[in-house]
Amino acid sequence: MKVILNEQVEHLGERGATIEVKPGFARNYLIPKGLAYEASAANLARFKQEQKRWEVKEATEKVDAEAQAAHLTGIELTFKRRSGEGDALYGSVTASDIAEALHERGIKIDRRRIQLAQHIKRLGTFTAEIHLHREVRVPMTLHVEPEAGESGA
């Protein structure tokens, strides 16, 4: 089934691309979520009308994301966690923990925008990436240290 993407969809394409997908994927996921239209002359005309509005919205979102990125640049977070043998944590540090720590600093970031390169299950220094916009990403350094009174060994 041919569809016109209404939004950028990871692993499929950019907004405005006409792509071929399986009919079930289009009917059950892309079209109901508003991510795509069925490729037809009427829907192509509809997409072209909405294109200008999307471009303005995209530009303002990018400016907002860049401003927020300026506030986030250089922030390092430290987490105190219980640890056992070999610096292994009893649990882990998650994207939700990072979002909560940022919220305590007055910065509201949705946890789904925080990407961890690996699961944080040990003491040490790690990097997370915050996706504020598809073109604006901010790296953040995370330090995981043992709780007071623990040697971490």
N, C-alpha and C positions, 0 to 999 in steps of 0.2 A: 504494500500500500504506500503510495506517495503522500508525504506530508510536508508542510511548510513549518519550520521551527519558529515559534513565537518568542522563545527565550533560548539563551545559550544552554545547551544540555551537554554535560561532560560525556565524552566518548562518542557523541553523535555529531555535533556541529554547532555552528554559531547561529544567532538569530537571523532569519531570512533564508537559510539554506533549505533547499528542497531535497529531501532524502527519501530513500526507500526503506521502510521498516516492515516488520511482520504485522499483519492486520490486528492481531490480539494486543500487541504492545501499543499500537496506536489507539485502538478503541478503549482499552482498559486502563492505560496509564497516561500517555501523552495528551490526548484530547481532553479527557475529564479534568486533568490538572491545569489545563490552559497552556501547556508547553508547546502545542502544535495545533495546526488546522489541517484538515484534509486538503490536499492539493487540488484546487479547482480554480477556475477563472474568477469566480466571485470572491473566494477567500484570498486569492492573490491581490485583488484590488483592495480588499479590506486590510490586508497586511500593509500595503503601500500607504494607505491613509494613516495607519497607526504608527508608521515608521518615524515620522517627525516627532511625535509625542514621546516615543521611546528614546530617541536621540537626546532630547532635552532632559528627560528623566535620568538617563545614563550619565550625562555630563554632570548633573548636580550631585548624583550619588557618588561619583568619582571624586569630586571636590570635597564632599563631606568625609569620604573615606581617607583622603590624603590629609585632611586636617586632624582627624582622629589618629592617623598613623604618626603624625608629628608628636602627639601627646604620648603615644605608646613607645616610641623609639627610645632605647636606652634603659627601659624599665627591666629590672631583674627581680625575680620573685624567689623567696626562700621558704621552703617547707620543712617543718620539723616532723619527723616520723619515727615511730618505733622500728627498730631493725634487729635482725638476728645475726646468725653466723654468716660470714662472707659479705657483710653489708646488704643482705637481702632485706627488703621491707616486709613488714606484716601488712600486706595490702599493696596499694599502688597510689601514684599521683595521677589523677585523671584530668581530662579537659574541664570537667565540672569543678574540680578543685581550683584550677587556674582561673576559671571564670569567677568563682566566688572570691578568690584573693584579689582579683582586679576590681570586683564590685566593692570590696571593702576600701579600696583606694579611690572610689568614686567613678570608676570607669565601667560602663555597662557593655559587656561583650557576650553574645550568645555562645554557649559552649560548643555549638555545632560549627562555629567559625574557627575553632582552635584545632589545629592539626598537630599531632605528635608524631615525630619520625619513628618512635618506637615506644613500647610500653615502658613506663617508668616504674621499675620494681626494685631498684637498687639505690644506694646512696651515691651521690655524685652530682655532676653538672650536666644538664641536658638542654636541648633547644626545642622550642615549639614555634610554630608559625601560625600567625593569626591572619585569616583571609577576610579582610574588610570589604573587598570588592574584587572582582575577578582579575583586575589589573593591579591591585594594591595589596601587598602582603608584608607583614611586619614580623621579623624574627624576634624571639624573646628568649632570654637565658633563664633557666630554672636551676636552682640549687636545692638539693635534697640533703638535709643534714640529720644526724641522730638527735633524738630528744635529749634534753638536759639530763645528766646522770647516766647516760649510756655511752659505752665506748664504741659501739657499732661493730664490734668484732664478735 
